[in-house]
Amino acid sequence: MFLSLIEQCYRELLSNVYVDEHRTYYERHFIVTETKYGRSVEPVNPYTEIESPICESDIYRWATDVLPHAACPVPCALIKAVEVVSDMGVKRDVSIQIE
């Protein structure tokens, strides 16, 4: 049942036809990017993302393709968000401060 729902969500994202009830599935399980060749929809596996070395994380690979510099904190924030929404991490505030 769950895998068929994820597959259905994948098809919805590719076809740009959204179902409001599936919004949390879109956010938790996929990375959607618009490229010059069309829409790219990549599934996110929380176990892989959290347990992988940085250089093997799909999120960091995606960031390498679309972000202009390595100092961007967005990939780290995305990993933390995946950790929290998949109930694999401690839900507490995280901040980066440079003074």
Backbone as ProteinMPNN parsed JSONL, in Angstrom:
{"seq_chain_A": "MFLSLIEQCYRELLSNVYVDEHRTYYERHFIVTETKYGRSVEPVNPYTEIESPICESDIYRWATDVLPHAACPVPCALIKAVEVVSDMGVKRDVSIQIE", "coords_chain_A": {"N_chain_A": [[0.824, -1.195, 0.0], [1.826, 1.344, 0.921], [4.09, 1.669, -0.762], [2.856, 1.745, -3.27], [1.431, 4.111, -3.013], [3.529, 5.96, -2.813], [4.646, 5.617, -5.332], [2.509, 6.551, -6.868], [2.487, 9.245, -6.033], [4.938, 10.031, -7.06], [4.421, 9.88, -9.836], [2.448, 11.862, -9.984], [3.931, 14.158, -9.319], [5.73, 14.249, -11.477], [3.953, 14.723, -13.591], [2.924, 17.147, -12.924], [0.521, 17.356, -11.602], [-1.084, 17.858, -8.787], [-2.124, 16.445, -5.678], [-3.826, 17.528, -2.968], [-3.944, 16.155, -0.498], [-1.659, 14.637, -0.577], [0.505, 16.215, -0.118], [2.296, 16.184, 2.142], [3.632, 13.802, 1.671], [4.939, 14.402, -0.726], [6.741, 16.324, 0.205], [8.232, 14.945, 2.137], [9.382, 12.73, 0.858], [10.529, 13.262, -1.638], [12.734, 15.058, -3.862], [12.289, 17.79, -5.785], [13.192, 19.37, -8.701], [13.452, 22.01, -11.044], [14.71, 21.962, -14.22], [16.594, 22.981, -17.125], [15.9, 21.104, -18.928], [13.484, 20.146, -18.158], [11.316, 18.877, -15.568], [12.759, 17.404, -12.696], [12.473, 14.658, -10.66], [13.35, 13.252, -7.741], [13.53, 10.514, -5.574], [13.731, 10.522, -1.985], [15.567, 8.841, 0.378], [15.376, 8.523, 3.681], [16.993, 7.03, 5.47], [19.321, 6.492, 4.018], [20.197, 9.108, 3.483], [20.752, 10.176, 6.013], [22.583, 8.419, 7.176], [24.686, 8.305, 5.399], [28.038, 9.179, 4.304], [28.953, 12.623, 3.765], [29.767, 13.105, 1.087], [28.422, 11.122, -0.275], [25.749, 11.524, -0.038], [22.541, 12.004, -1.415], [21.274, 14.467, -1.29], [23.41, 16.27, -0.921], [24.756, 15.785, -3.3], [22.862, 16.7, -5.139], [22.851, 19.374, -4.334], [25.404, 20.13, -5.112], [25.083, 20.306, -7.843], [23.314, 22.461, -8.178], [23.796, 24.639, -6.478], [25.736, 27.623, -5.993], [28.03, 27.795, -4.351], [30.127, 26.262, -1.829], [29.736, 26.977, 0.818], [27.103, 27.29, 1.457], [24.404, 26.892, 3.69], [22.115, 25.435, 3.21], [21.994, 22.639, 2.24], [22.735, 21.218, 4.579], [20.649, 21.981, 6.275], [18.527, 20.77, 4.93], [19.157, 18.047, 5.245], [18.868, 17.859, 8.02], [16.129, 18.453, 8.198], [15.041, 16.232, 6.847], [15.808, 14.271, 8.644], [14.267, 14.993, 10.892], [11.525, 14.933, 9.956], [11.297, 12.278, 9.315], [11.272, 11.088, 11.702], [13.697, 10.311, 12.812], [15.499, 11.713, 14.226], [16.468, 14.051, 16.814], [14.124, 16.446, 17.669], [14.911, 19.518, 17.682], [15.896, 22.953, 17.849], [18.248, 24.2, 15.509], [21.11, 26.099, 14.801], [23.293, 28.254, 12.957], [25.836, 30.343, 13.706], [27.873, 33.069, 12.989], [30.196, 35.17, 14.189]], "CA_chain_A": [[0.0, 0.0, 0.0], [2.673, 2.531, 1.021], [4.91, 1.808, -1.966], [2.012, 2.175, -4.385], [1.144, 5.53, -2.791], [4.742, 6.7, -3.166], [4.726, 5.57, -6.789], [1.477, 7.458, -7.365], [2.974, 10.598, -5.776], [6.007, 10.255, -8.034], [3.767, 10.167, -11.129], [1.79, 13.171, -9.858], [4.961, 15.2, -9.391], [6.23, 14.318, -12.853], [2.936, 15.261, -14.493], [2.524, 18.459, -12.412], [-0.857, 17.254, -11.123], [-0.906, 17.665, -7.347], [-3.254, 16.089, -4.828], [-3.554, 18.237, -1.718], [-3.732, 15.204, 0.598], [-0.337, 14.012, -0.728], [1.546, 17.236, 0.057], [3.337, 15.76, 3.088], [4.437, 12.763, 1.012], [5.825, 15.089, -1.661], [7.787, 17.017, 0.957], [9.056, 14.004, 2.896], [9.979, 11.624, 0.12], [11.037, 13.615, -2.963], [13.369, 16.334, -4.186], [11.807, 18.2, -7.096], [13.913, 20.521, -9.247], [13.154, 22.388, -12.422], [15.932, 22.123, -14.983], [16.318, 23.455, -18.485], [15.38, 19.956, -19.678], [12.198, 19.753, -17.596], [11.251, 18.595, -14.132], [13.474, 16.247, -12.181], [11.888, 14.189, -9.401], [14.229, 12.245, -7.147], [13.074, 10.049, -4.264], [14.649, 10.701, -0.857], [15.559, 7.761, 1.352], [15.916, 9.136, 4.896], [18.052, 6.22, 6.064], [20.53, 6.719, 3.231], [20.639, 10.495, 3.627], [21.258, 10.446, 7.362], [23.697, 7.545, 7.516], [25.749, 8.373, 4.389], [29.027, 10.267, 4.366], [28.481, 13.788, 3.019], [30.018, 12.995, -0.359], [27.54, 10.112, -0.849], [24.362, 11.916, 0.189], [21.845, 12.516, -2.602], [21.009, 15.898, -1.099], [24.639, 17.022, -1.2], [25.012, 15.682, -4.749], [21.94, 17.647, -5.762], [23.335, 20.726, -4.019], [26.579, 20.378, -5.948], [24.617, 20.659, -9.19], [22.477, 23.658, -8.273], [24.22, 25.754, -5.624], [26.952, 28.238, -6.524], [29.205, 27.744, -3.48], [30.116, 25.201, -0.816], [29.432, 27.493, 2.151], [25.651, 27.402, 1.629], [23.926, 26.006, 4.758], [20.855, 24.781, 2.831], [22.042, 21.163, 2.267], [22.74, 20.771, 5.981], [19.284, 22.167, 6.775], [17.683, 19.747, 4.313], [19.449, 16.778, 5.926], [18.235, 17.933, 9.34], [14.683, 18.361, 7.989], [14.755, 14.82, 6.543], [15.964, 13.557, 9.913], [13.145, 15.306, 11.774], [10.229, 14.458, 9.442], [11.271, 10.813, 9.294], [11.321, 10.671, 13.111], [14.979, 9.651, 13.066], [16.393, 12.619, 14.936], [15.929, 14.838, 17.902], [13.481, 17.658, 17.166], [15.291, 20.718, 18.423], [16.392, 24.007, 16.99], [19.649, 24.187, 15.09], [21.465, 27.39, 14.218], [24.691, 28.505, 12.626], [26.135, 31.743, 13.955], [29.246, 33.497, 12.762], [30.326, 36.525, 14.732]], "C_chain_A": [[0.864, 1.253, 0.0], [3.483, 2.736, -0.251], [4.081, 2.227, -3.168], [1.621, 3.641, -4.237], [2.342, 6.385, -3.176], [4.913, 6.729, -4.685], [3.701, 6.511, -7.425], [1.914, 8.915, -7.182], [4.077, 10.971, -6.767], [5.413, 10.622, -9.398], [3.069, 11.527, -11.103], [2.8, 14.305, -9.971], [5.503, 15.352, -10.799], [5.229, 14.982, -13.797], [2.425, 16.632, -14.059], [1.047, 18.493, -12.022], [-0.777, 16.895, -9.64], [-2.218, 17.313, -6.661], [-2.941, 16.663, -3.453], [-3.251, 17.291, -0.552], [-2.345, 14.556, 0.552], [0.818, 14.978, -0.462], [2.653, 16.795, 1.012], [4.214, 14.653, 2.497], [5.409, 13.381, 0.02], [7.022, 15.669, -0.909], [8.734, 16.053, 1.666], [9.876, 13.059, 2.042], [10.592, 11.978, -1.229], [11.77, 14.952, -2.967], [12.943, 16.656, -5.613], [12.591, 19.433, -7.531], [13.467, 20.751, -10.685], [14.489, 22.627, -13.116], [15.59, 22.636, -16.371], [15.77, 22.339, -19.366], [14.025, 19.482, -19.168], [12.313, 19.481, -16.105], [12.02, 17.326, -13.793], [12.868, 15.897, -10.824], [12.748, 13.042, -8.89], [13.665, 11.809, -5.8], [14.161, 10.257, -3.203], [14.478, 9.516, 0.076], [16.176, 8.303, 2.636], [17.056, 8.338, 5.525], [19.379, 6.452, 5.343], [21.075, 8.121, 3.469], [21.311, 10.741, 4.981], [22.513, 9.634, 7.672], [24.876, 7.639, 6.544], [26.805, 9.411, 4.743], [28.534, 11.413, 3.469], [28.638, 13.609, 1.517], [29.125, 11.956, -1.042], [26.056, 10.427, -0.678], [23.75, 12.451, -1.102], [21.576, 14.005, -2.487], [22.26, 16.715, -1.39], [25.038, 16.909, -2.669], [24.122, 16.641, -5.522], [22.434, 19.077, -5.544], [24.551, 21.089, -4.868], [26.174, 20.837, -7.344], [23.929, 22.013, -9.263], [22.928, 24.845, -7.425], [25.57, 26.309, -6.077], [28.199, 28.118, -5.636], [29.028, 26.726, -2.349], [29.706, 25.682, 0.571], [27.928, 27.598, 2.427], [25.167, 26.414, 2.705], [22.667, 25.214, 4.393], [20.956, 23.257, 2.83], [22.022, 20.591, 3.684], [21.339, 20.878, 6.57], [18.336, 21.118, 6.195], [17.902, 18.382, 4.961], [18.776, 16.754, 7.3], [16.72, 17.805, 9.213], [14.259, 16.928, 7.677], [14.82, 13.998, 7.82], [14.742, 13.764, 10.809], [11.833, 14.722, 11.241], [10.15, 12.942, 9.362], [11.349, 10.223, 10.698], [12.609, 9.917, 13.444], [15.926, 10.536, 13.88], [15.68, 13.36, 16.036], [15.361, 16.132, 17.317], [13.854, 18.827, 18.073], [15.906, 21.713, 17.441], [17.879, 23.858, 16.724], [19.944, 25.545, 14.5], [22.968, 27.43, 13.931], [24.92, 29.997, 12.84], [27.614, 31.998, 13.704], [29.334, 34.932, 13.224], [31.726, 37.044, 14.537]], "O_chain_A": [[0.662, 2.138, -0.831], [3.557, 3.852, -0.765], [4.558, 2.993, -4.005], [1.492, 4.346, -5.238], [2.178, 7.432, -3.803], [5.285, 7.757, -5.251], [4.001, 7.187, -8.409], [1.727, 9.731, -8.085], [4.131, 12.102, -7.25], [5.863, 11.574, -10.036], [3.097, 12.259, -12.092], [2.545, 15.302, -10.648], [5.714, 16.472, -11.264], [5.621, 15.72, -14.7], [1.587, 17.223, -14.74], [0.403, 19.538, -12.104], [-0.443, 15.765, -9.284], [-3.281, 17.819, -7.021], [-1.922, 16.33, -2.847], [-2.399, 17.589, 0.284], [-1.903, 13.984, 1.548], [1.983, 14.596, -0.572], [3.831, 17.008, 0.724], [5.406, 14.581, 2.793], [6.559, 12.954, -0.079], [8.168, 15.522, -1.335], [9.927, 16.335, 1.777], [10.954, 12.629, 2.453], [11.124, 11.099, -1.908], [11.467, 15.851, -2.182], [13.205, 15.885, -6.536], [12.645, 20.427, -6.806], [13.154, 19.819, -11.426], [15.305, 23.415, -12.639], [14.419, 22.713, -16.74], [15.231, 22.607, -20.44], [13.474, 18.514, -19.693], [13.311, 19.828, -15.474], [11.945, 16.32, -14.499], [12.767, 16.752, -9.944], [12.857, 11.996, -9.529], [13.352, 12.657, -4.964], [15.354, 10.175, -3.494], [13.366, 9.222, 0.515], [17.386, 8.524, 2.682], [17.994, 8.929, 6.062], [20.425, 6.591, 5.976], [22.281, 8.3, 3.638], [22.322, 11.438, 5.064], [23.41, 10.12, 8.361], [25.951, 7.112, 6.83], [26.507, 10.405, 5.405], [27.781, 11.183, 2.523], [27.725, 13.932, 0.757], [29.074, 11.913, -2.271], [25.204, 9.663, -1.132], [24.366, 13.256, -1.8], [21.643, 14.727, -3.481], [22.175, 17.755, -2.044], [25.604, 17.851, -3.225], [24.576, 17.314, -6.448], [22.433, 19.888, -6.47], [24.698, 22.237, -5.289], [26.852, 21.665, -7.951], [23.956, 22.656, -10.313], [22.465, 25.963, -7.652], [26.445, 25.553, -6.497], [29.314, 28.318, -6.119], [27.907, 26.385, -1.974], [29.361, 24.862, 1.423], [27.533, 27.964, 3.533], [25.488, 25.228, 2.638], [22.202, 24.402, 5.193], [20.065, 22.611, 3.382], [21.358, 19.587, 3.943], [20.889, 19.979, 7.281], [17.443, 20.634, 6.891], [16.946, 17.644, 5.199], [18.188, 15.746, 7.692], [16.087, 17.128, 10.023], [13.239, 16.457, 8.18], [13.98, 13.127, 8.048], [14.243, 12.814, 11.413], [11.1, 14.081, 11.994], [9.056, 12.378, 9.341], [11.476, 9.01, 10.864], [12.604, 8.996, 14.261], [17.046, 10.124, 14.184], [14.457, 13.302, 16.169], [16.039, 16.828, 16.561], [13.205, 19.085, 19.086], [16.367, 21.35, 16.359], [18.654, 23.449, 17.589], [19.118, 26.095, 13.771], [23.775, 26.748, 14.564], [24.257, 30.822, 12.211], [28.481, 31.244, 14.145], [28.633, 35.806, 12.715], [32.027, 38.17, 14.931]]}, "name": "protein", "num_of_chains": 1, "seq": "MFLSLIEQCYRELLSNVYVDEHRTYYERHFIVTETKYGRSVEPVNPYTEIESPICESDIYRWATDVLPHAACPVPCALIKAVEVVSDMGVKRDVSIQIE"}
